[in-house]
Structures are given as C-alpha cells and as structure tokens.
Amino acid sequence: MPNPKRRHSQQRSAKRRTHYKATAPTLSVDPETGETHVRHRAHVHEGKLYYKGKVVADPAPSKA
C-alpha cells in the first residue's frame, strides 16, 4: 500500500478541517407540555415519555 513520502504541513491539514464546526442542536417546544426538547427525539415530562406531542410510554404501575 502506498505511503506518503513527505509529511503534510499543519497549514494543509488546517485547510482541510476548516469546515468541521460544532453546531448547536435544533430545539422545539412540545405543544402538549410546553417542554423544550431536541427535535426528532422523545423526551420525558413528569415521568411520561412524549414524542410528537403524544404520550408514547407511561410507566404507571398496573394494578393486578
């Protein structure tokens, strides 16, 4: 497998990495609960799991 004969300069490496930027996650407000959450992710509010404004999982103990 071919290997580089000479080392790449720091400037050359930095030019390649100029577009690697950290971006802030997009946040949304749930219409049902008013909770701020990351978009396209389920979130917990008062012990219930919500997704798209609907309860997906309610861990209430079942009475048997």
mmJSON file of the N, C-alpha and C atoms, coordinates in Angstrom:
{"data_MODEL":{"atom_site":{
"group_PDB":["ATOM","ATOM","ATOM","ATOM","ATOM","ATOM","ATOM","ATOM","ATOM","ATOM","ATOM","ATOM","ATOM","ATOM","ATOM","ATOM","ATOM","ATOM","ATOM","ATOM","ATOM","ATOM","ATOM","ATOM","ATOM","ATOM","ATOM","ATOM","ATOM","ATOM","ATOM","ATOM","ATOM","ATOM","ATOM","ATOM","ATOM","ATOM","ATOM","ATOM","ATOM","ATOM","ATOM","ATOM","ATOM","ATOM","ATOM","ATOM","ATOM","ATOM","ATOM","ATOM","ATOM","ATOM","ATOM","ATOM","ATOM","ATOM","ATOM","ATOM","ATOM","ATOM","ATOM","ATOM","ATOM","ATOM","ATOM","ATOM","ATOM","ATOM","ATOM","ATOM","ATOM","ATOM","ATOM","ATOM","ATOM","ATOM","ATOM","ATOM","ATOM","ATOM","ATOM","ATOM","ATOM","ATOM","ATOM","ATOM","ATOM","ATOM","ATOM","ATOM","ATOM","ATOM","ATOM","ATOM","ATOM","ATOM","ATOM","ATOM","ATOM","ATOM","ATOM","ATOM","ATOM","ATOM","ATOM","ATOM","ATOM","ATOM","ATOM","ATOM","ATOM","ATOM","ATOM","ATOM","ATOM","ATOM","ATOM","ATOM","ATOM","ATOM","ATOM","ATOM","ATOM","ATOM","ATOM","ATOM","ATOM","ATOM","ATOM","ATOM","ATOM","ATOM","ATOM","ATOM","ATOM","ATOM","ATOM","ATOM","ATOM","ATOM","ATOM","ATOM","ATOM","ATOM","ATOM","ATOM","ATOM","ATOM","ATOM","ATOM","ATOM","ATOM","ATOM","ATOM","ATOM","ATOM","ATOM","ATOM","ATOM","ATOM","ATOM","ATOM","ATOM","ATOM","ATOM","ATOM","ATOM","ATOM","ATOM","ATOM","ATOM","ATOM","ATOM","ATOM","ATOM","ATOM","ATOM","ATOM","ATOM","ATOM","ATOM","ATOM","ATOM","ATOM","ATOM","ATOM","ATOM","ATOM","ATOM","ATOM"],
"id":[1,2,3,4,5,6,7,8,9,10,11,12,13,14,15,16,17,18,19,20,21,22,23,24,25,26,27,28,29,30,31,32,33,34,35,36,37,38,39,40,41,42,43,44,45,46,47,48,49,50,51,52,53,54,55,56,57,58,59,60,61,62,63,64,65,66,67,68,69,70,71,72,73,74,75,76,77,78,79,80,81,82,83,84,85,86,87,88,89,90,91,92,93,94,95,96,97,98,99,100,101,102,103,104,105,106,107,108,109,110,111,112,113,114,115,116,117,118,119,120,121,122,123,124,125,126,127,128,129,130,131,132,133,134,135,136,137,138,139,140,141,142,143,144,145,146,147,148,149,150,151,152,153,154,155,156,157,158,159,160,161,162,163,164,165,166,167,168,169,170,171,172,173,174,175,176,177,178,179,180,181,182,183,184,185,186,187,188,189,190,191,192],
"type_symbol":["N","C","C","N","C","C","N","C","C","N","C","C","N","C","C","N","C","C","N","C","C","N","C","C","N","C","C","N","C","C","N","C","C","N","C","C","N","C","C","N","C","C","N","C","C","N","C","C","N","C","C","N","C","C","N","C","C","N","C","C","N","C","C","N","C","C","N","C","C","N","C","C","N","C","C","N","C","C","N","C","C","N","C","C","N","C","C","N","C","C","N","C","C","N","C","C","N","C","C","N","C","C","N","C","C","N","C","C","N","C","C","N","C","C","N","C","C","N","C","C","N","C","C","N","C","C","N","C","C","N","C","C","N","C","C","N","C","C","N","C","C","N","C","C","N","C","C","N","C","C","N","C","C","N","C","C","N","C","C","N","C","C","N","C","C","N","C","C","N","C","C","N","C","C","N","C","C","N","C","C","N","C","C","N","C","C","N","C","C","N","C","C"],
"label_atom_id":["N","CA","C","N","CA","C","N","CA","C","N","CA","C","N","CA","C","N","CA","C","N","CA","C","N","CA","C","N","CA","C","N","CA","C","N","CA","C","N","CA","C","N","CA","C","N","CA","C","N","CA","C","N","CA","C","N","CA","C","N","CA","C","N","CA","C","N","CA","C","N","CA","C","N","CA","C","N","CA","C","N","CA","C","N","CA","C","N","CA","C","N","CA","C","N","CA","C","N","CA","C","N","CA","C","N","CA","C","N","CA","C","N","CA","C","N","CA","C","N","CA","C","N","CA","C","N","CA","C","N","CA","C","N","CA","C","N","CA","C","N","CA","C","N","CA","C","N","CA","C","N","CA","C","N","CA","C","N","CA","C","N","CA","C","N","CA","C","N","CA","C","N","CA","C","N","CA","C","N","CA","C","N","CA","C","N","CA","C","N","CA","C","N","CA","C","N","CA","C","N","CA","C","N","CA","C","N","CA","C","N","CA","C","N","CA","C","N","CA","C","N","CA","C"],
"label_alt_id":[null,null,null,null,null,null,null,null,null,null,null,null,null,null,null,null,null,null,null,null,null,null,null,null,null,null,null,null,null,null,null,null,null,null,null,null,null,null,null,null,null,null,null,null,null,null,null,null,null,null,null,null,null,null,null,null,null,null,null,null,null,null,null,null,null,null,null,null,null,null,null,null,null,null,null,null,null,null,null,null,null,null,null,null,null,null,null,null,null,null,null,null,null,null,null,null,null,null,null,null,null,null,null,null,null,null,null,null,null,null,null,null,null,null,null,null,null,null,null,null,null,null,null,null,null,null,null,null,null,null,null,null,null,null,null,null,null,null,null,null,null,null,null,null,null,null,null,null,null,null,null,null,null,null,null,null,null,null,null,null,null,null,null,null,null,null,null,null,null,null,null,null,null,null,null,null,null,null,null,null,null,null,null,null,null,null,null,null,null,null,null,null],
"label_comp_id":["MET","MET","MET","PRO","PRO","PRO","ASN","ASN","ASN","PRO","PRO","PRO","LYS","LYS","LYS","ARG","ARG","ARG","ARG","ARG","ARG","HIS","HIS","HIS","SER","SER","SER","GLN","GLN","GLN","GLN","GLN","GLN","ARG","ARG","ARG","SER","SER","SER","ALA","ALA","ALA","LYS","LYS","LYS","ARG","ARG","ARG","ARG","ARG","ARG","THR","THR","THR","HIS","HIS","HIS","TYR","TYR","TYR","LYS","LYS","LYS","ALA","ALA","ALA","THR","THR","THR","ALA","ALA","ALA","PRO","PRO","PRO","THR","THR","THR","LEU","LEU","LEU","SER","SER","SER","VAL","VAL","VAL","ASP","ASP","ASP","PRO","PRO","PRO","GLU","GLU","GLU","THR","THR","THR","GLY","GLY","GLY","GLU","GLU","GLU","THR","THR","THR","HIS","HIS","HIS","VAL","VAL","VAL","ARG","ARG","ARG","HIS","HIS","HIS","ARG","ARG","ARG","ALA","ALA","ALA","HIS","HIS","HIS","VAL","VAL","VAL","HIS","HIS","HIS","GLU","GLU","GLU","GLY","GLY","GLY","LYS","LYS","LYS","LEU","LEU","LEU","TYR","TYR","TYR","TYR","TYR","TYR","LYS","LYS","LYS","GLY","GLY","GLY","LYS","LYS","LYS","VAL","VAL","VAL","VAL","VAL","VAL","ALA","ALA","ALA","ASP","ASP","ASP","PRO","PRO","PRO","ALA","ALA","ALA","PRO","PRO","PRO","SER","SER","SER","LYS","LYS","LYS","ALA","ALA","ALA"],
"label_asym_id":["A","A","A","A","A","A","A","A","A","A","A","A","A","A","A","A","A","A","A","A","A","A","A","A","A","A","A","A","A","A","A","A","A","A","A","A","A","A","A","A","A","A","A","A","A","A","A","A","A","A","A","A","A","A","A","A","A","A","A","A","A","A","A","A","A","A","A","A","A","A","A","A","A","A","A","A","A","A","A","A","A","A","A","A","A","A","A","A","A","A","A","A","A","A","A","A","A","A","A","A","A","A","A","A","A","A","A","A","A","A","A","A","A","A","A","A","A","A","A","A","A","A","A","A","A","A","A","A","A","A","A","A","A","A","A","A","A","A","A","A","A","A","A","A","A","A","A","A","A","A","A","A","A","A","A","A","A","A","A","A","A","A","A","A","A","A","A","A","A","A","A","A","A","A","A","A","A","A","A","A","A","A","A","A","A","A","A","A","A","A","A","A"],
"label_entity_id":["1","1","1","1","1","1","1","1","1","1","1","1","1","1","1","1","1","1","1","1","1","1","1","1","1","1","1","1","1","1","1","1","1","1","1","1","1","1","1","1","1","1","1","1","1","1","1","1","1","1","1","1","1","1","1","1","1","1","1","1","1","1","1","1","1","1","1","1","1","1","1","1","1","1","1","1","1","1","1","1","1","1","1","1","1","1","1","1","1","1","1","1","1","1","1","1","1","1","1","1","1","1","1","1","1","1","1","1","1","1","1","1","1","1","1","1","1","1","1","1","1","1","1","1","1","1","1","1","1","1","1","1","1","1","1","1","1","1","1","1","1","1","1","1","1","1","1","1","1","1","1","1","1","1","1","1","1","1","1","1","1","1","1","1","1","1","1","1","1","1","1","1","1","1","1","1","1","1","1","1","1","1","1","1","1","1","1","1","1","1","1","1"],
"label_seq_id":[1,1,1,2,2,2,3,3,3,4,4,4,5,5,5,6,6,6,7,7,7,8,8,8,9,9,9,10,10,10,11,11,11,12,12,12,13,13,13,14,14,14,15,15,15,16,16,16,17,17,17,18,18,18,19,19,19,20,20,20,21,21,21,22,22,22,23,23,23,24,24,24,25,25,25,26,26,26,27,27,27,28,28,28,29,29,29,30,30,30,31,31,31,32,32,32,33,33,33,34,34,34,35,35,35,36,36,36,37,37,37,38,38,38,39,39,39,40,40,40,41,41,41,42,42,42,43,43,43,44,44,44,45,45,45,46,46,46,47,47,47,48,48,48,49,49,49,50,50,50,51,51,51,52,52,52,53,53,53,54,54,54,55,55,55,56,56,56,57,57,57,58,58,58,59,59,59,60,60,60,61,61,61,62,62,62,63,63,63,64,64,64],
"pdbx_PDB_ins_code":[null,null,null,null,null,null,null,null,null,null,null,null,null,null,null,null,null,null,null,null,null,null,null,null,null,null,null,null,null,null,null,null,null,null,null,null,null,null,null,null,null,null,null,null,null,null,null,null,null,null,null,null,null,null,null,null,null,null,null,null,null,null,null,null,null,null,null,null,null,null,null,null,null,null,null,null,null,null,null,null,null,null,null,null,null,null,null,null,null,null,null,null,null,null,null,null,null,null,null,null,null,null,null,null,null,null,null,null,null,null,null,null,null,null,null,null,null,null,null,null,null,null,null,null,null,null,null,null,null,null,null,null,null,null,null,null,null,null,null,null,null,null,null,null,null,null,null,null,null,null,null,null,null,null,null,null,null,null,null,null,null,null,null,null,null,null,null,null,null,null,null,null,null,null,null,null,null,null,null,null,null,null,null,null,null,null,null,null,null,null,null,null],
"Cartn_x":[0.84,0.0,0.892,0.601,1.483,1.388,2.526,2.615,3.151,2.798,3.315,4.825,5.519,6.964,7.328,6.524,6.768,5.517,5.748,4.655,3.891,2.559,1.741,1.957,1.96,2.157,0.924,1.109,-0.013,-1.033,-0.559,-1.458,-2.361,-1.786,-2.57,-3.652,-3.293,-4.272,-5.369,-4.98,-5.948,-6.914,-6.432,-7.308,-8.384,-8.013,-8.967,-10.021,-9.616,-10.521,-11.338,-11.285,-11.977,-13.481,-14.041,-15.492,-16.007,-15.13,-15.562,-15.954,-17.221,-17.684,-18.737,-18.724,-19.761,-20.996,-22.163,-23.407,-24.308,-25.049,-25.984,-27.173,-27.678,-28.828,-30.084,-30.957,-32.205,-33.206,-33.785,-34.731,-36.153,-37.101,-38.519,-39.26,-40.458,-41.324,-42.482,-42.683,-43.776,-45.105,-46.045,-47.321,-48.172,-48.008,-48.807,-48.327,-47.006,-46.466,-45.763,-45.373,-44.621,-43.151,-42.719,-41.346,-40.452,-39.256,-38.277,-37.461,-37.295,-36.576,-35.856,-34.956,-34.245,-35.218,-35.183,-36.123,-35.917,-36.996,-36.994,-36.452,-36.633,-36.231,-37.369,-37.56,-38.549,-37.993,-38.876,-38.43,-39.371,-38.84,-39.599,-40.125,-41.392,-42.015,-42.955,-42.684,-43.474,-43.606,-42.506,-42.477,-43.069,-43.543,-44.114,-43.215,-43.149,-42.32,-43.185,-42.811,-43.566,-42.786,-43.507,-42.919,-43.999,-43.686,-44.617,-45.898,-45.776,-46.918,-47.823,-47.439,-48.28,-47.508,-48.231,-47.607,-47.277,-45.997,-45.553,-45.454,-44.957,-44.82,-45.194,-46.065,-46.469,-46.137,-45.089,-44.669,-45.504,-46.798,-47.668,-47.778,-47.683,-47.775,-49.183,-49.241,-50.54,-51.035,-52.316,-52.898,-53.476,-52.802,-53.235,-53.759],
"Cartn_y":[-1.175,0.0,1.248,2.23,3.398,4.269,4.815,5.711,7.056,8.149,9.451,9.532,10.151,10.28,11.389,12.453,13.58,13.838,14.475,14.781,16.005,16.011,17.171,18.266,19.499,20.617,20.826,21.547,21.852,22.735,23.64,24.539,23.745,22.754,21.942,21.153,20.628,19.889,20.824,22.041,23.015,23.442,23.576,23.955,22.896,21.639,20.552,20.554,20.976,20.902,22.165,23.143,24.411,24.249,23.241,23.086,22.184,21.674,20.842,21.765,22.132,23.064,22.396,22.76,22.286,23.154,22.534,23.29,23.017,24.016,23.861,23.021,22.128,21.315,22.17,21.772,22.488,22.09,23.084,22.825,23.148,22.442,22.665,22.723,23.268,23.302,22.352,21.435,20.466,21.196,21.061,21.762,21.264,20.016,19.414,19.858,19.808,20.05,21.397,22.006,23.254,23.033,21.791,21.419,21.676,22.238,22.429,21.148,20.657,19.4,19.433,18.487,18.353,17.787,18.331,17.885,16.42,15.744,14.351,13.402,13.776,12.916,12.866,11.709,11.584,12.256,12.788,13.436,13.071,13.124,12.756,14.013,13.993,15.098,14.496,14.785,14.269,12.745,12.083,10.623,9.94,10.696,10.111,10.438,9.526,9.709,10.25,11.416,12.078,12.071,11.957,12.106,12.686,13.774,14.491,14.888,15.294,15.764,14.677,13.413,12.313,11.482,10.892,10.01,8.697,8.338,7.094,5.978,6.318,5.329,5.966,5.289,5.749,4.624,4.809,3.721,3.61,3.912,3.786,2.322,2.014,0.596,0.056,-1.113,-1.728,-2.429,-2.325,-2.954,-4.311,-5.339,-6.691,-7.415],
"Cartn_z":[0.0,0.0,0.0,-0.823,-0.896,0.351,0.739,1.879,1.412,2.094,1.69,1.912,0.967,1.08,2.059,2.033,2.943,3.77,4.888,5.811,5.316,5.544,5.182,6.222,5.78,6.698,7.57,8.675,9.566,8.856,8.021,7.293,6.344,5.696,4.764,5.501,6.667,7.473,7.967,8.382,8.886,7.788,6.567,5.447,5.223,5.391,5.196,6.303,7.498,8.659,8.889,8.007,8.247,8.345,7.734,7.72,8.832,9.698,10.817,11.953,12.015,13.027,13.908,15.154,16.068,15.878,15.773,15.613,16.815,17.194,18.306,17.853,18.703,18.307,18.152,17.227,17.0,18.077,18.714,19.799,19.368,19.951,19.699,21.018,20.972,22.15,21.9,22.823,22.702,22.891,21.953,22.083,23.249,23.624,24.697,26.08,26.296,27.635,27.777,26.664,26.724,27.036,27.024,27.329,26.112,26.339,25.266,25.142,23.922,23.713,22.363,22.165,20.9,19.871,18.658,17.624,17.258,16.914,16.477,17.544,18.811,19.915,20.917,21.528,22.593,23.841,24.685,25.913,27.053,28.268,29.469,30.133,30.489,31.218,32.244,33.517,34.635,34.597,34.282,34.304,33.094,32.11,30.892,29.712,28.766,27.586,26.451,25.914,24.86,23.554,22.441,21.108,20.191,19.521,18.647,19.384,20.633,21.408,21.939,21.787,22.266,23.281,24.227,25.214,24.526,24.549,23.916,24.962,26.139,27.203,28.527,29.258,30.586,31.569,32.351,33.245,34.519,34.432,35.604,35.982,37.26,37.675,37.422,36.837,36.57,37.822,38.073,39.269,38.891,39.367,39.039,40.251],
"occupancy":[1.0,1.0,1.0,1.0,1.0,1.0,1.0,1.0,1.0,1.0,1.0,1.0,1.0,1.0,1.0,1.0,1.0,1.0,1.0,1.0,1.0,1.0,1.0,1.0,1.0,1.0,1.0,1.0,1.0,1.0,1.0,1.0,1.0,1.0,1.0,1.0,1.0,1.0,1.0,1.0,1.0,1.0,1.0,1.0,1.0,1.0,1.0,1.0,1.0,1.0,1.0,1.0,1.0,1.0,1.0,1.0,1.0,1.0,1.0,1.0,1.0,1.0,1.0,1.0,1.0,1.0,1.0,1.0,1.0,1.0,1.0,1.0,1.0,1.0,1.0,1.0,1.0,1.0,1.0,1.0,1.0,1.0,1.0,1.0,1.0,1.0,1.0,1.0,1.0,1.0,1.0,1.0,1.0,1.0,1.0,1.0,1.0,1.0,1.0,1.0,1.0,1.0,1.0,1.0,1.0,1.0,1.0,1.0,1.0,1.0,1.0,1.0,1.0,1.0,1.0,1.0,1.0,1.0,1.0,1.0,1.0,1.0,1.0,1.0,1.0,1.0,1.0,1.0,1.0,1.0,1.0,1.0,1.0,1.0,1.0,1.0,1.0,1.0,1.0,1.0,1.0,1.0,1.0,1.0,1.0,1.0,1.0,1.0,1.0,1.0,1.0,1.0,1.0,1.0,1.0,1.0,1.0,1.0,1.0,1.0,1.0,1.0,1.0,1.0,1.0,1.0,1.0,1.0,1.0,1.0,1.0,1.0,1.0,1.0,1.0,1.0,1.0,1.0,1.0,1.0,1.0,1.0,1.0,1.0,1.0,1.0,1.0,1.0,1.0,1.0,1.0,1.0],
"B_iso_or_equiv":[0.0,0.0,0.0,0.0,0.0,0.0,0.0,0.0,0.0,0.0,0.0,0.0,0.0,0.0,0.0,0.0,0.0,0.0,0.0,0.0,0.0,0.0,0.0,0.0,0.0,0.0,0.0,0.0,0.0,0.0,0.0,0.0,0.0,0.0,0.0,0.0,0.0,0.0,0.0,0.0,0.0,0.0,0.0,0.0,0.0,0.0,0.0,0.0,0.0,0.0,0.0,0.0,0.0,0.0,0.0,0.0,0.0,0.0,0.0,0.0,0.0,0.0,0.0,0.0,0.0,0.0,0.0,0.0,0.0,0.0,0.0,0.0,0.0,0.0,0.0,0.0,0.0,0.0,0.0,0.0,0.0,0.0,0.0,0.0,0.0,0.0,0.0,0.0,0.0,0.0,0.0,0.0,0.0,0.0,0.0,0.0,0.0,0.0,0.0,0.0,0.0,0.0,0.0,0.0,0.0,0.0,0.0,0.0,0.0,0.0,0.0,0.0,0.0,0.0,0.0,0.0,0.0,0.0,0.0,0.0,0.0,0.0,0.0,0.0,0.0,0.0,0.0,0.0,0.0,0.0,0.0,0.0,0.0,0.0,0.0,0.0,0.0,0.0,0.0,0.0,0.0,0.0,0.0,0.0,0.0,0.0,0.0,0.0,0.0,0.0,0.0,0.0,0.0,0.0,0.0,0.0,0.0,0.0,0.0,0.0,0.0,0.0,0.0,0.0,0.0,0.0,0.0,0.0,0.0,0.0,0.0,0.0,0.0,0.0,0.0,0.0,0.0,0.0,0.0,0.0,0.0,0.0,0.0,0.0,0.0,0.0,0.0,0.0,0.0,0.0,0.0,0.0],
"pdbx_formal_charge":[null,null,null,null,null,null,null,null,null,null,null,null,null,null,null,null,null,null,null,null,null,null,null,null,null,null,null,null,null,null,null,null,null,null,null,null,null,null,null,null,null,null,null,null,null,null,null,null,null,null,null,null,null,null,null,null,null,null,null,null,null,null,null,null,null,null,null,null,null,null,null,null,null,null,null,null,null,null,null,null,null,null,null,null,null,null,null,null,null,null,null,null,null,null,null,null,null,null,null,null,null,null,null,null,null,null,null,null,null,null,null,null,null,null,null,null,null,null,null,null,null,null,null,null,null,null,null,null,null,null,null,null,null,null,null,null,null,null,null,null,null,null,null,null,null,null,null,null,null,null,null,null,null,null,null,null,null,null,null,null,null,null,null,null,null,null,null,null,null,null,null,null,null,null,null,null,null,null,null,null,null,null,null,null,null,null,null,null,null,null,null,null],
"auth_seq_id":[1,1,1,2,2,2,3,3,3,4,4,4,5,5,5,6,6,6,7,7,7,8,8,8,9,9,9,10,10,10,11,11,11,12,12,12,13,13,13,14,14,14,15,15,15,16,16,16,17,17,17,18,18,18,19,19,19,20,20,20,21,21,21,22,22,22,23,23,23,24,24,24,25,25,25,26,26,26,27,27,27,28,28,28,29,29,29,30,30,30,31,31,31,32,32,32,33,33,33,34,34,34,35,35,35,36,36,36,37,37,37,38,38,38,39,39,39,40,40,40,41,41,41,42,42,42,43,43,43,44,44,44,45,45,45,46,46,46,47,47,47,48,48,48,49,49,49,50,50,50,51,51,51,52,52,52,53,53,53,54,54,54,55,55,55,56,56,56,57,57,57,58,58,58,59,59,59,60,60,60,61,61,61,62,62,62,63,63,63,64,64,64],
"auth_comp_id":["MET","MET","MET","PRO","PRO","PRO","ASN","ASN","ASN","PRO","PRO","PRO","LYS","LYS","LYS","ARG","ARG","ARG","ARG","ARG","ARG","HIS","HIS","HIS","SER","SER","SER","GLN","GLN","GLN","GLN","GLN","GLN","ARG","ARG","ARG","SER","SER","SER","ALA","ALA","ALA","LYS","LYS","LYS","ARG","ARG","ARG","ARG","ARG","ARG","THR","THR","THR","HIS","HIS","HIS","TYR","TYR","TYR","LYS","LYS","LYS","ALA","ALA","ALA","THR","THR","THR","ALA","ALA","ALA","PRO","PRO","PRO","THR","THR","THR","LEU","LEU","LEU","SER","SER","SER","VAL","VAL","VAL","ASP","ASP","ASP","PRO","PRO","PRO","GLU","GLU","GLU","THR","THR","THR","GLY","GLY","GLY","GLU","GLU","GLU","THR","THR","THR","HIS","HIS","HIS","VAL","VAL","VAL","ARG","ARG","ARG","HIS","HIS","HIS","ARG","ARG","ARG","ALA","ALA","ALA","HIS","HIS","HIS","VAL","VAL","VAL","HIS","HIS","HIS","GLU","GLU","GLU","GLY","GLY","GLY","LYS","LYS","LYS","LEU","LEU","LEU","TYR","TYR","TYR","TYR","TYR","TYR","LYS","LYS","LYS","GLY","GLY","GLY","LYS","LYS","LYS","VAL","VAL","VAL","VAL","VAL","VAL","ALA","ALA","ALA","ASP","ASP","ASP","PRO","PRO","PRO","ALA","ALA","ALA","PRO","PRO","PRO","SER","SER","SER","LYS","LYS","LYS","ALA","ALA","ALA"],
"auth_asym_id":["A","A","A","A","A","A","A","A","A","A","A","A","A","A","A","A","A","A","A","A","A","A","A","A","A","A","A","A","A","A","A","A","A","A","A","A","A","A","A","A","A","A","A","A","A","A","A","A","A","A","A","A","A","A","A","A","A","A","A","A","A","A","A","A","A","A","A","A","A","A","A","A","A","A","A","A","A","A","A","A","A","A","A","A","A","A","A","A","A","A","A","A","A","A","A","A","A","A","A","A","A","A","A","A","A","A","A","A","A","A","A","A","A","A","A","A","A","A","A","A","A","A","A","A","A","A","A","A","A","A","A","A","A","A","A","A","A","A","A","A","A","A","A","A","A","A","A","A","A","A","A","A","A","A","A","A","A","A","A","A","A","A","A","A","A","A","A","A","A","A","A","A","A","A","A","A","A","A","A","A","A","A","A","A","A","A","A","A","A","A","A","A"],
"auth_atom_id":["N","CA","C","N","CA","C","N","CA","C","N","CA","C","N","CA","C","N","CA","C","N","CA","C","N","CA","C","N","CA","C","N","CA","C","N","CA","C","N","CA","C","N","CA","C","N","CA","C","N","CA","C","N","CA","C","N","CA","C","N","CA","C","N","CA","C","N","CA","C","N","CA","C","N","CA","C","N","CA","C","N","CA","C","N","CA","C","N","CA","C","N","CA","C","N","CA","C","N","CA","C","N","CA","C","N","CA","C","N","CA","C","N","CA","C","N","CA","C","N","CA","C","N","CA","C","N","CA","C","N","CA","C","N","CA","C","N","CA","C","N","CA","C","N","CA","C","N","CA","C","N","CA","C","N","CA","C","N","CA","C","N","CA","C","N","CA","C","N","CA","C","N","CA","C","N","CA","C","N","CA","C","N","CA","C","N","CA","C","N","CA","C","N","CA","C","N","CA","C","N","CA","C","N","CA","C","N","CA","C","N","CA","C","N","CA","C","N","CA","C","N","CA","C"],
"pdbx_PDB_model_num":[1,1,1,1,1,1,1,1,1,1,1,1,1,1,1,1,1,1,1,1,1,1,1,1,1,1,1,1,1,1,1,1,1,1,1,1,1,1,1,1,1,1,1,1,1,1,1,1,1,1,1,1,1,1,1,1,1,1,1,1,1,1,1,1,1,1,1,1,1,1,1,1,1,1,1,1,1,1,1,1,1,1,1,1,1,1,1,1,1,1,1,1,1,1,1,1,1,1,1,1,1,1,1,1,1,1,1,1,1,1,1,1,1,1,1,1,1,1,1,1,1,1,1,1,1,1,1,1,1,1,1,1,1,1,1,1,1,1,1,1,1,1,1,1,1,1,1,1,1,1,1,1,1,1,1,1,1,1,1,1,1,1,1,1,1,1,1,1,1,1,1,1,1,1,1,1,1,1,1,1,1,1,1,1,1,1,1,1,1,1,1,1]
}}}
